[in-house]
Amino acid sequence: MDQHVHRRAGSISINRLSEPAGAEVVGIDLSLELGTNERDILFEALLKHHVLVIRDQDLTSDQQMALTAKFGKPESHVFHDAEGKSGPQVHIVNNLDKHGNPSSRPTTFGSFFWHTDKSYHEIPSLATFLHARELPPGGGGDTEFANMYNAYESLDDAVKKQIADLRAVHSWEANRRNTGNRPATEEEKKLRPPVSHPLVRTHPDTRRKTLYIGIHADCIEGLERKKGIELLKKLYRHSTERENVYAHSWKPGDLVIWDNRCLLHRVVGNYDMDSHRRILHRSVVIGTRPC
């Protein structure tokens, strides 16, 4: 047990779940307004454990947004509807097809690939909040998190030197192409043009170095395209070795918060996706420009 803080009649406990990442937070009801001290405790735990799991929560969209806003400025998703309107700040993550039925080929499936949220933004995400609302009855649909501190620190010195000053180009268009989703619309391309980020990022709070890659990365500046893609794939394989990964097994009511600045993540289709619905509510906090 790492830490306690008094909350009304009880206390918050923070307990490590795995070495690479993950801690369970016990003794807090997030439907109540989060105090400054409680927020600071959670943020400190997030920096230490990278993923926070808070069980048995039942939040409305407004309550989830109020919680999200305690950690920074919320942002909307790049998706636009048929009328060109942007998506809501809390949007639904699911395995449904265009008819609303559970499917192993849902409307969008980019989350099945290793990524860090919104790296195709000039100023990407700080933290993501994902709230389980409906899950497969037998379990499954796990989310895996890869610790990118460990990934960087375990690289050979020669590789660290090779990538020290390299930058990757990230884009929403590359995401759609790399994941086999529908192509980005012209409006989405205008809203989210390609951006350049360092391959080795310094975390703005911990000051530790971390790899900054993922499925949104398209190529490496200054390298021939094929060589750049080969290097990215090599770094992906290294980063996602099992000793770097925490796999979260969802339970109804879970609220999971993670630090996008030092993690890759993906969802795993380890359930009968054509028979069971998996629905979660997602919100995101804007971070800072990687450097």
Backbone bond lengths (Angstrom), bond angles and torsions (degrees), N, CA, C in turn:
res aa  C-N    CA-C-N  psi(-1)  N-CA   C-N-CA  omega(-1)  CA-C   N-CA-C  phi
1 M - - - 1.467 - - 1.514 108.77 -
2 D 1.323 115.83 123.58 1.458 118.56 -170.28 1.523 113.94 -91.87
3 Q 1.333 117.66 -34.30 1.451 117.55 -166.98 1.509 110.67 -161.17
4 H 1.339 116.28 148.56 1.457 122.06 176.02 1.515 108.78 -132.48
5 V 1.311 116.31 150.38 1.454 120.87 168.96 1.518 107.38 -146.82
6 H 1.322 116.94 136.48 1.462 121.37 -178.85 1.522 110.06 -67.17
7 R 1.312 117.44 134.63 1.459 122.90 175.16 1.522 108.19 -137.05
8 R 1.310 116.00 105.83 1.461 122.69 -178.96 1.537 109.19 52.96
9 A 1.343 117.49 -116.68 1.455 119.34 -175.90 1.524 112.74 -88.42
10 G 1.337 117.89 -6.36 1.458 120.75 -175.95 1.505 112.01 -126.80
11 S 1.341 115.86 -153.73 1.458 120.47 179.34 1.511 109.34 -148.67
12 I 1.325 115.18 156.79 1.455 122.24 175.86 1.526 108.03 -92.93
13 S 1.328 116.44 130.80 1.455 121.73 174.08 1.526 108.75 -116.30
14 I 1.321 116.47 140.97 1.456 122.00 179.71 1.514 108.05 -123.12
15 N 1.338 116.36 116.48 1.455 122.26 -171.94 1.529 110.18 -123.25
16 R 1.327 116.51 126.25 1.455 121.74 -178.59 1.526 110.61 -63.17
17 L 1.353 116.11 139.07 1.454 122.12 178.64 1.519 112.84 -102.20
18 S 1.326 117.77 -35.40 1.463 120.83 178.44 1.514 108.83 -155.67
19 E 1.314 115.84 165.03 1.466 119.90 -178.36 1.525 112.53 -69.89
20 P 1.354 120.12 -46.15 1.469 118.88 -177.84 1.522 113.46 -64.04
21 A 1.340 116.96 -38.43 1.465 120.56 -176.99 1.516 108.45 -173.12
22 G 1.333 115.33 160.90 1.450 120.10 170.88 1.510 114.33 108.28
23 A 1.344 115.54 127.52 1.460 122.20 171.64 1.518 107.96 -146.06
24 E 1.334 115.89 141.93 1.462 121.26 177.31 1.518 108.86 -94.63
25 V 1.316 116.10 132.11 1.460 122.86 177.82 1.522 107.67 -102.85
26 V 1.322 116.28 123.32 1.459 122.01 -176.09 1.527 109.15 -119.36
27 G 1.339 115.68 141.57 1.459 119.97 172.61 1.509 114.62 93.25
28 I 1.349 117.45 32.33 1.458 120.25 179.47 1.522 109.48 -142.32
29 D 1.310 115.58 137.72 1.466 122.82 176.74 1.519 107.14 -108.82
30 L 1.324 117.40 107.18 1.459 121.34 -173.84 1.525 112.91 -78.36
31 S 1.345 117.34 -4.22 1.467 118.91 173.88 1.523 110.89 -75.62
32 L 1.344 116.27 -16.23 1.462 121.56 174.91 1.528 108.54 -87.78
33 E 1.307 116.07 154.31 1.465 119.96 -179.19 1.519 110.04 -62.72
34 L 1.311 116.14 131.38 1.461 122.44 -178.07 1.524 109.41 -81.54
35 G 1.325 116.23 123.54 1.456 120.54 177.56 1.515 111.84 -76.27
36 T 1.323 116.42 164.04 1.465 120.97 -178.05 1.521 111.64 -60.98
37 N 1.333 117.46 -43.53 1.454 120.30 -179.59 1.526 111.32 -64.25
38 E 1.324 116.31 -41.21 1.460 120.83 178.50 1.524 111.13 -65.36
39 R 1.327 115.44 -41.55 1.461 119.24 177.20 1.517 110.57 -61.23
40 D 1.332 118.10 -42.52 1.461 121.18 -179.59 1.529 111.61 -65.00
41 I 1.326 117.12 -37.80 1.462 121.06 177.14 1.526 110.12 -62.80
42 L 1.333 116.43 -45.34 1.458 120.20 179.77 1.532 111.10 -64.88
43 F 1.324 117.22 -40.89 1.462 119.30 -178.74 1.525 110.99 -67.15
44 E 1.323 116.92 -39.74 1.470 120.18 176.94 1.526 110.13 -62.42
45 A 1.341 116.11 -41.35 1.463 119.96 177.94 1.524 111.26 -65.52
46 L 1.338 117.05 -35.96 1.458 120.87 178.00 1.531 110.53 -63.39
47 L 1.318 116.90 -42.04 1.460 120.07 178.39 1.526 111.54 -64.46
48 K 1.321 116.32 -33.79 1.464 120.92 -177.63 1.521 112.38 -79.76
49 H 1.338 116.84 -41.49 1.463 121.62 -171.26 1.534 113.31 -109.51
50 H 1.336 118.50 -14.40 1.464 124.78 173.42 1.525 114.48 74.35
51 V 1.335 117.54 -30.02 1.464 122.80 177.00 1.525 107.86 -134.19
52 L 1.348 116.95 127.95 1.457 121.88 175.69 1.519 109.71 -113.50
53 V 1.327 116.92 133.75 1.459 123.69 179.46 1.526 108.06 -115.90
54 I 1.333 116.15 119.85 1.462 121.42 -179.57 1.522 107.28 -121.42
55 R 1.321 116.40 110.82 1.460 122.23 -171.58 1.532 111.79 -83.00
56 D 1.341 114.18 163.06 1.477 123.00 167.16 1.522 112.99 58.12
57 Q 1.316 117.07 43.63 1.458 121.44 176.74 1.536 109.63 -102.13
58 D 1.322 116.02 151.57 1.466 121.62 179.09 1.524 107.35 -140.81
59 L 1.340 115.62 85.87 1.456 121.43 -171.65 1.525 111.28 -107.23
60 T 1.332 115.74 137.31 1.460 119.99 167.35 1.524 107.78 -74.55
61 S 1.333 116.29 168.56 1.466 119.58 177.28 1.518 110.97 -60.77
62 D 1.322 117.55 -39.41 1.469 120.81 178.78 1.524 110.86 -63.80
63 Q 1.324 116.94 -41.00 1.467 120.07 179.11 1.522 110.98 -67.10
64 Q 1.327 116.93 -38.22 1.462 119.75 177.76 1.521 110.58 -65.71
65 M 1.317 117.33 -39.57 1.469 119.74 178.61 1.519 111.57 -68.15
66 A 1.334 117.22 -36.56 1.464 120.18 177.54 1.528 110.11 -63.43
67 L 1.323 116.53 -41.35 1.463 120.90 176.46 1.525 110.30 -63.95
68 T 1.324 117.10 -48.14 1.460 121.94 -178.54 1.523 111.31 -56.96
69 A 1.336 115.38 -43.30 1.466 120.78 -176.73 1.519 112.57 -65.41
70 K 1.324 118.16 -19.46 1.461 120.90 176.97 1.534 111.69 -68.32
71 F 1.331 116.56 -19.22 1.457 121.04 -175.75 1.526 112.60 -103.29
72 G 1.319 117.53 -4.23 1.450 120.36 179.64 1.510 111.55 150.50
73 K 1.317 115.51 -167.06 1.457 121.20 -178.25 1.526 110.38 -81.78
74 P 1.351 118.27 120.23 1.472 120.14 177.99 1.524 111.03 -70.94
75 E 1.327 115.13 159.69 1.460 119.84 179.12 1.525 110.29 -134.89
76 S 1.342 115.11 157.76 1.458 121.40 175.93 1.515 109.55 -90.67
77 H 1.324 116.24 165.89 1.454 121.73 179.83 1.518 110.04 -85.53
78 V 1.342 116.53 158.26 1.465 121.34 -179.59 1.525 112.25 -71.21
79 F 1.348 117.50 -20.53 1.460 120.06 -179.55 1.524 111.44 -58.85
80 H 1.330 116.20 142.62 1.456 123.08 173.33 1.519 108.48 -127.36
81 D 1.340 115.25 148.26 1.453 118.12 179.67 1.528 110.61 -83.25
82 A 1.335 115.84 -173.93 1.469 120.25 -175.73 1.521 112.42 -63.10
83 E 1.331 117.31 -23.23 1.466 121.30 179.51 1.517 112.53 -94.24
84 G 1.336 116.16 4.25 1.461 119.81 177.53 1.512 114.67 85.43
85 K 1.338 117.15 8.52 1.465 120.33 179.81 1.520 110.03 -83.09
86 S 1.329 115.96 140.42 1.457 119.84 -179.47 1.519 110.51 -72.41
87 G 1.339 115.44 157.58 1.446 120.51 -178.86 1.513 112.33 -73.27
88 P 1.329 117.12 166.10 1.466 121.25 179.79 1.518 111.23 -71.95
89 Q 1.344 116.63 162.16 1.461 119.93 179.48 1.528 111.04 -69.16
90 V 1.339 117.55 -35.67 1.458 120.66 168.16 1.519 106.22 -98.35
91 H 1.312 116.94 114.07 1.457 118.11 179.78 1.522 110.00 -121.05
92 I 1.301 116.02 161.87 1.451 122.14 -170.93 1.526 110.63 -93.71
93 V 1.319 115.94 127.43 1.455 123.45 172.85 1.520 107.26 -100.89
94 N 1.330 117.63 125.70 1.456 119.00 -175.17 1.523 111.65 -153.15
95 N 1.316 115.61 175.57 1.473 122.20 177.51 1.528 110.43 -113.30
96 L 1.329 117.14 34.44 1.460 121.67 -175.47 1.529 111.20 -95.51
97 D 1.329 115.62 146.35 1.451 120.25 174.76 1.529 109.57 -86.06
98 K 1.338 117.84 -174.48 1.461 121.27 -175.59 1.520 112.76 -66.57
99 H 1.326 117.16 -14.08 1.464 121.07 177.89 1.526 112.20 -97.15
100 G 1.339 116.35 1.56 1.456 120.23 179.69 1.508 114.64 84.08
101 N 1.335 117.62 14.76 1.461 121.61 -179.39 1.525 110.71 -100.79
102 P 1.348 117.55 146.77 1.467 119.05 176.26 1.521 110.34 -61.23
103 S 1.324 115.56 140.73 1.463 119.42 -172.68 1.523 110.86 -153.77
104 S 1.330 115.17 146.36 1.457 120.73 172.12 1.530 110.82 -79.16
105 R 1.318 116.21 -3.76 1.467 121.81 175.32 1.529 107.58 -131.19
106 P 1.354 116.99 70.84 1.461 120.20 -176.52 1.523 112.36 -67.66
107 T 1.331 115.63 174.83 1.459 121.39 -177.53 1.522 111.63 -55.72
108 T 1.329 116.87 -41.10 1.462 120.88 175.77 1.520 108.43 -135.81
109 F 1.325 117.29 142.02 1.460 119.90 -173.47 1.523 112.27 -141.48
110 G 1.318 117.30 24.74 1.458 120.65 178.48 1.514 113.31 -63.99
111 S 1.359 116.82 -23.20 1.465 120.05 -176.97 1.526 112.69 -69.95
112 F 1.349 118.04 -9.46 1.459 120.74 178.41 1.529 112.10 -81.28
113 F 1.333 116.97 -3.26 1.457 122.15 179.71 1.530 108.97 -109.68
114 W 1.332 115.90 146.97 1.471 119.59 179.60 1.532 110.22 -60.87
115 H 1.325 116.21 128.44 1.462 120.42 -179.21 1.528 109.87 -158.48
116 T 1.310 115.12 166.83 1.459 122.17 167.89 1.522 106.23 -119.94
117 D 1.325 117.07 135.19 1.456 120.80 -167.82 1.527 112.66 -62.65
118 K 1.324 113.50 133.08 1.454 124.70 172.34 1.532 114.00 61.72
119 S 1.326 117.97 29.08 1.471 117.93 177.74 1.521 111.60 -67.97
120 Y 1.348 117.02 -10.70 1.464 120.59 175.16 1.522 111.52 -83.26
121 H 1.335 117.68 3.17 1.460 122.04 172.01 1.531 109.50 -91.31
122 E 1.308 116.38 150.15 1.464 119.83 173.28 1.526 110.33 -61.39
123 I 1.341 115.78 -38.24 1.461 121.65 174.50 1.528 106.95 -118.09
124 P 1.336 118.20 96.80 1.465 121.69 -172.93 1.535 112.88 -75.85
125 S 1.322 114.26 -174.98 1.458 122.04 -174.30 1.529 112.26 -74.17
126 L 1.312 115.00 145.63 1.456 122.52 169.32 1.529 108.86 -86.55
127 A 1.339 115.53 -62.66 1.468 120.24 -176.01 1.520 110.52 -134.96
128 T 1.328 115.10 150.97 1.457 122.47 174.50 1.526 109.03 -117.50
129 F 1.330 116.31 141.86 1.462 124.04 178.76 1.526 106.91 -118.40
130 L 1.329 116.79 120.51 1.461 120.98 -177.30 1.530 108.58 -127.00
131 H 1.346 115.08 123.08 1.465 122.43 -171.76 1.527 109.76 -116.55
132 A 1.330 117.07 117.98 1.463 121.95 -177.37 1.524 110.55 -75.61
133 R 1.347 116.00 120.48 1.464 121.64 -179.99 1.526 112.51 -109.35
134 E 1.320 117.65 -34.86 1.458 121.23 177.70 1.527 108.29 -149.14
135 L 1.339 115.75 128.14 1.459 120.52 -174.04 1.523 110.80 -128.83
136 P 1.342 117.21 158.69 1.469 119.95 174.34 1.531 109.93 -57.55
137 P 1.326 119.02 137.64 1.471 121.03 -174.93 1.518 114.29 -62.85
138 G 1.314 117.96 -29.02 1.459 120.33 -178.89 1.513 114.29 -95.93
139 G 1.334 117.34 9.83 1.458 120.77 -176.51 1.518 111.24 88.68
140 G 1.305 116.32 -178.93 1.464 121.99 -177.81 1.508 111.34 104.12
141 G 1.323 115.32 178.96 1.460 119.59 -173.28 1.514 111.22 72.17
142 D 1.349 115.99 33.55 1.460 120.71 -178.52 1.529 110.93 -60.84
143 T 1.324 115.78 155.91 1.461 121.37 170.54 1.521 108.13 -113.41
144 E 1.332 115.74 127.66 1.454 121.16 179.54 1.527 110.09 -102.79
145 F 1.323 115.34 142.33 1.459 122.46 -179.86 1.524 109.21 -125.57
146 A 1.328 116.61 129.61 1.465 122.18 178.88 1.526 109.89 -108.47
147 N 1.318 116.59 126.85 1.458 123.96 -177.47 1.528 109.59 -78.25
148 M 1.329 115.78 111.54 1.463 120.08 -175.05 1.523 113.01 -86.84
149 Y 1.336 118.25 -12.25 1.463 120.23 165.63 1.527 108.46 -63.07
150 N 1.343 114.88 -53.76 1.469 119.82 -179.19 1.523 110.91 -58.92
151 A 1.350 115.27 -40.59 1.458 119.54 -178.78 1.527 110.92 -59.42
152 Y 1.331 116.74 -45.89 1.466 119.65 179.99 1.525 111.23 -68.17
153 E 1.320 116.12 -47.45 1.461 120.18 -172.90 1.527 112.40 -66.15
154 S 1.332 117.72 -24.25 1.462 121.08 -179.21 1.529 113.44 -91.85
155 L 1.335 117.20 2.20 1.461 120.14 175.37 1.521 111.17 -69.95
156 D 1.325 116.23 150.93 1.461 120.73 171.92 1.525 109.23 -62.57
157 D 1.327 116.00 149.77 1.464 120.26 179.77 1.523 111.43 -58.45
158 A 1.332 116.53 -35.68 1.467 119.92 -179.53 1.523 110.98 -64.37
159 V 1.331 117.26 -39.61 1.463 120.78 178.76 1.526 109.76 -69.43
160 K 1.331 117.20 -41.74 1.466 120.21 177.20 1.529 110.41 -56.36
161 K 1.327 116.05 -42.84 1.461 119.78 179.39 1.520 110.71 -66.36
162 Q 1.349 116.89 -40.86 1.458 122.02 -178.91 1.524 111.83 -60.37
163 I 1.337 117.92 -40.11 1.465 121.10 -171.96 1.522 113.19 -99.08
164 A 1.324 117.94 -1.36 1.466 121.82 -170.29 1.517 113.17 -53.16
165 D 1.328 117.82 -39.75 1.465 120.70 -175.00 1.522 112.95 -114.19
166 L 1.330 117.32 11.86 1.459 120.19 -178.93 1.526 111.63 -82.07
167 R 1.336 114.45 152.94 1.460 121.14 179.28 1.532 108.82 -129.50
168 A 1.332 115.19 142.12 1.463 120.87 177.48 1.520 109.42 -106.89
169 V 1.330 115.84 149.13 1.464 122.54 175.69 1.528 107.91 -96.39
170 H 1.327 116.11 124.75 1.464 123.16 179.62 1.524 108.48 -114.01
171 S 1.333 117.24 145.30 1.468 119.30 175.97 1.520 110.77 -159.88
172 W 1.332 115.00 155.12 1.460 121.88 174.53 1.530 109.62 -65.37
173 E 1.321 116.76 -36.39 1.463 120.84 178.05 1.533 110.22 -61.67
174 A 1.346 116.76 -42.54 1.461 120.18 178.43 1.517 110.93 -64.90
175 N 1.327 116.70 -38.91 1.458 120.13 177.29 1.516 110.99 -56.49
176 R 1.323 116.29 -49.58 1.467 119.76 -177.52 1.535 111.04 -63.62
177 R 1.318 116.27 -38.71 1.464 120.52 -180.00 1.534 111.19 -71.16
178 N 1.340 117.00 -45.53 1.459 120.72 -175.22 1.521 113.10 -69.14
179 T 1.328 117.06 -25.33 1.465 120.70 -178.67 1.521 113.53 -98.44
180 G 1.339 117.71 -4.61 1.449 120.65 -179.16 1.516 114.15 74.51
181 N 1.334 117.01 18.27 1.463 121.42 176.22 1.529 110.43 -79.46
182 R 1.316 115.88 178.06 1.458 119.29 175.36 1.522 109.21 -59.85
183 P 1.331 118.89 146.24 1.465 120.56 -179.43 1.528 111.89 -61.38
184 A 1.315 115.63 151.87 1.459 120.11 174.66 1.526 109.85 -63.30
185 T 1.327 116.50 140.73 1.459 120.19 176.50 1.527 109.32 -74.80
186 E 1.311 116.24 163.33 1.466 119.93 177.77 1.519 110.73 -61.46
187 E 1.326 117.07 -36.47 1.467 120.89 178.40 1.521 110.44 -64.65
188 E 1.339 117.22 -42.32 1.465 120.72 178.97 1.527 110.88 -65.81
189 K 1.321 117.61 -37.08 1.466 120.65 177.66 1.531 110.75 -63.69
190 K 1.324 116.46 -39.00 1.471 120.23 178.65 1.524 111.02 -68.41
191 L 1.344 115.63 -40.06 1.459 120.15 -178.79 1.519 111.80 -69.49
192 R 1.342 116.41 -35.63 1.460 120.75 -176.80 1.520 110.42 -130.01
193 P 1.335 117.25 75.06 1.471 120.00 177.33 1.525 109.70 -70.37
194 P 1.325 117.83 165.55 1.476 120.64 179.66 1.528 112.00 -56.84
195 V 1.334 115.28 143.67 1.464 121.68 177.75 1.523 108.83 -129.52
196 S 1.311 115.86 156.32 1.457 122.34 -178.36 1.527 109.80 -111.60
197 H 1.351 116.03 128.72 1.465 121.36 177.81 1.530 109.39 -131.45
198 P 1.331 117.06 150.96 1.466 119.53 177.98 1.529 111.46 -66.85
199 L 1.333 116.39 143.77 1.467 120.10 174.23 1.524 110.80 -66.08
200 V 1.314 116.52 -34.37 1.461 121.93 177.59 1.520 107.65 -110.48
201 R 1.315 114.60 113.61 1.459 120.94 -176.41 1.533 109.74 -106.89
202 T 1.329 116.68 143.79 1.457 121.60 172.36 1.522 108.28 -96.30
203 H 1.328 116.15 119.59 1.459 120.78 -179.23 1.527 109.15 -61.34
204 P 1.342 119.17 127.87 1.462 120.28 -172.74 1.526 114.75 -68.13
205 D 1.329 118.21 -19.76 1.468 120.64 -179.66 1.524 112.67 -100.32
206 T 1.321 117.74 -44.70 1.468 120.05 -177.26 1.516 112.93 -88.74
207 R 1.349 117.00 -19.80 1.467 124.90 -177.28 1.530 112.07 66.49
208 R 1.326 118.17 14.63 1.462 121.57 175.06 1.528 109.76 -86.89
209 K 1.330 115.89 151.51 1.460 120.33 178.61 1.525 109.85 -84.27
210 T 1.338 115.27 144.02 1.454 122.23 -177.93 1.516 109.51 -145.29
211 L 1.325 117.63 145.52 1.456 120.38 172.53 1.515 109.90 -69.60
212 Y 1.329 116.45 142.48 1.459 120.61 179.99 1.531 108.14 -128.82
213 I 1.337 114.69 91.77 1.461 121.32 -175.85 1.527 108.54 -137.59
214 G 1.316 118.89 -163.09 1.459 122.58 177.39 1.527 111.18 137.76
215 I 1.329 115.16 177.22 1.461 121.35 -173.38 1.528 112.40 -66.21
216 H 1.341 118.10 -18.19 1.467 120.77 177.68 1.532 112.09 -76.12
217 A 1.342 117.01 -13.39 1.465 120.71 -179.34 1.518 109.94 -76.91
218 D 1.320 116.08 132.76 1.463 121.83 -173.49 1.526 112.64 -103.74
219 C 1.324 116.83 -40.49 1.465 121.39 -176.53 1.521 108.12 -165.09
220 I 1.324 115.89 176.19 1.463 121.79 178.51 1.520 109.10 -115.18
221 E 1.314 116.14 127.73 1.458 120.47 -179.07 1.535 110.71 -60.87
222 G 1.327 115.47 136.32 1.454 120.57 175.38 1.508 115.12 84.60
223 L 1.350 117.52 -5.92 1.459 121.08 176.82 1.524 109.99 -111.59
224 E 1.328 115.55 145.07 1.455 119.60 172.34 1.527 107.88 -55.46
225 R 1.351 116.93 139.74 1.460 121.38 -169.01 1.529 113.16 -52.50
226 K 1.334 117.27 -46.99 1.456 120.34 -177.59 1.524 111.01 -62.31
227 K 1.321 117.29 -42.63 1.466 120.55 179.65 1.527 110.73 -66.37
228 G 1.315 116.14 -38.07 1.462 119.54 178.34 1.519 112.28 -63.86
229 I 1.325 116.12 -42.68 1.465 120.43 178.87 1.525 110.62 -65.89
230 E 1.325 116.99 -39.29 1.469 120.44 177.70 1.530 110.73 -61.66
231 L 1.334 116.67 -40.56 1.463 120.27 178.88 1.531 110.47 -66.57
232 L 1.310 117.19 -43.40 1.468 120.10 177.89 1.526 110.89 -59.57
233 K 1.321 117.58 -44.57 1.465 121.08 179.83 1.534 110.88 -62.95
234 K 1.312 116.11 -39.36 1.463 120.28 178.02 1.532 110.40 -61.66
235 L 1.315 116.37 -43.63 1.462 120.58 179.23 1.522 111.35 -67.62
236 Y 1.354 118.06 -37.78 1.467 121.25 176.40 1.522 110.28 -59.08
237 R 1.339 115.60 -49.23 1.467 119.43 -177.12 1.520 110.97 -60.61
238 H 1.310 115.74 -44.08 1.460 120.35 179.59 1.531 110.82 -63.80
239 S 1.313 116.79 -44.09 1.468 121.52 -174.25 1.517 112.95 -65.97
240 T 1.333 116.16 -31.89 1.461 120.20 -171.49 1.525 113.05 -103.60
241 E 1.335 116.55 18.34 1.462 119.33 171.31 1.525 109.24 -60.42
242 R 1.320 116.69 148.17 1.472 120.58 -167.66 1.519 113.41 -59.18
243 E 1.309 118.56 -30.40 1.470 118.75 -179.68 1.524 112.62 -67.74
244 N 1.338 116.96 -13.81 1.470 120.87 177.99 1.528 112.89 -94.74
245 V 1.338 118.33 -2.09 1.468 121.21 -164.49 1.537 112.81 -113.63
246 Y 1.330 115.65 134.80 1.461 123.80 166.59 1.517 107.92 -108.05
247 A 1.340 117.07 126.51 1.463 122.04 178.04 1.528 108.77 -104.23
248 H 1.331 115.99 119.81 1.462 119.93 -179.79 1.518 110.77 -94.53
249 S 1.339 115.92 121.35 1.463 122.35 175.36 1.526 108.26 -93.06
250 W 1.318 116.27 114.01 1.457 122.02 -172.07 1.526 112.51 -73.29
251 K 1.332 114.62 145.57 1.452 123.02 169.17 1.530 107.69 -125.44
252 P 1.350 117.58 150.03 1.473 119.15 179.15 1.530 110.87 -54.21
253 G 1.325 116.14 134.21 1.458 121.36 179.46 1.508 114.97 89.92
254 D 1.326 118.15 -4.36 1.472 119.85 177.46 1.521 110.41 -61.80
255 L 1.328 115.79 136.04 1.466 122.47 167.57 1.525 105.70 -117.76
256 V 1.316 116.50 116.05 1.466 121.48 -177.32 1.526 109.04 -113.67
257 I 1.324 115.74 130.61 1.463 123.23 178.39 1.519 107.58 -117.05
258 W 1.336 117.34 133.65 1.463 117.96 176.98 1.519 111.78 -137.95
259 D 1.330 114.16 157.10 1.461 123.69 -177.22 1.527 108.41 -95.45
260 N 1.333 116.85 105.84 1.460 121.56 -177.81 1.525 113.50 -67.85
261 R 1.308 117.43 -15.51 1.459 120.75 -173.96 1.524 112.70 -78.61
262 C 1.329 117.00 -10.52 1.468 119.29 -178.68 1.529 112.21 -138.99
263 L 1.343 117.14 19.55 1.455 120.95 -177.59 1.523 111.34 -139.26
264 L 1.332 115.79 150.13 1.454 122.39 155.15 1.523 106.80 -105.12
265 H 1.336 117.30 155.97 1.456 119.63 175.04 1.522 109.86 -148.55
266 R 1.325 115.27 162.97 1.458 122.22 174.99 1.528 108.61 -159.62
267 V 1.322 116.36 156.92 1.457 121.72 173.01 1.529 108.59 -94.27
268 V 1.321 116.28 149.10 1.460 122.53 -178.99 1.529 108.70 -112.95
269 G 1.313 116.96 130.18 1.463 121.10 -179.40 1.516 112.20 -85.37
270 N 1.334 116.95 52.24 1.465 120.72 -175.65 1.539 111.66 -92.96
271 Y 1.340 114.90 53.01 1.462 122.46 174.57 1.526 107.35 -159.54
272 D 1.306 117.09 172.81 1.463 121.32 -179.83 1.528 108.64 -77.85
273 M 1.318 116.03 89.71 1.456 121.36 -173.46 1.528 112.56 -67.60
274 D 1.316 117.62 -23.62 1.465 120.55 -179.58 1.526 112.78 -81.21
275 S 1.336 116.84 -8.67 1.467 120.26 -177.22 1.520 113.80 -114.61
276 H 1.333 117.77 -28.59 1.465 120.54 -170.87 1.521 111.52 -123.51
277 R 1.317 115.18 139.66 1.466 122.29 178.37 1.530 110.38 -81.60
278 R 1.336 114.53 144.25 1.469 122.10 173.10 1.522 106.41 -132.24
279 I 1.333 116.44 109.89 1.463 121.32 -173.18 1.523 109.22 -129.15
280 L 1.323 115.77 125.59 1.456 122.14 179.45 1.526 108.99 -134.91
281 H 1.318 116.39 153.12 1.461 122.18 178.11 1.522 109.16 -105.51
282 R 1.318 116.13 131.73 1.470 122.09 -170.44 1.522 111.14 -124.07
283 S 1.316 115.61 137.02 1.469 122.06 172.95 1.522 107.90 -140.18
284 V 1.337 115.97 158.04 1.463 121.34 -169.66 1.525 110.04 -139.71
285 V 1.321 115.78 144.38 1.457 123.01 175.69 1.525 109.31 -108.50
286 I 1.315 116.56 132.57 1.465 122.04 178.23 1.525 110.45 -69.09
287 G 1.334 116.62 140.65 1.453 121.25 -179.23 1.523 112.33 -104.12
288 T 1.331 115.01 -133.01 1.462 122.36 -179.40 1.521 108.80 -132.06
289 R 1.313 116.88 163.16 1.461 121.56 179.92 1.526 110.09 -65.72
290 P 1.341 118.81 126.70 1.469 120.67 179.83 1.529 112.15 -61.15
291 C 1.305 115.38 140.58 1.470 120.87 177.54 1.518 109.18 -152.96
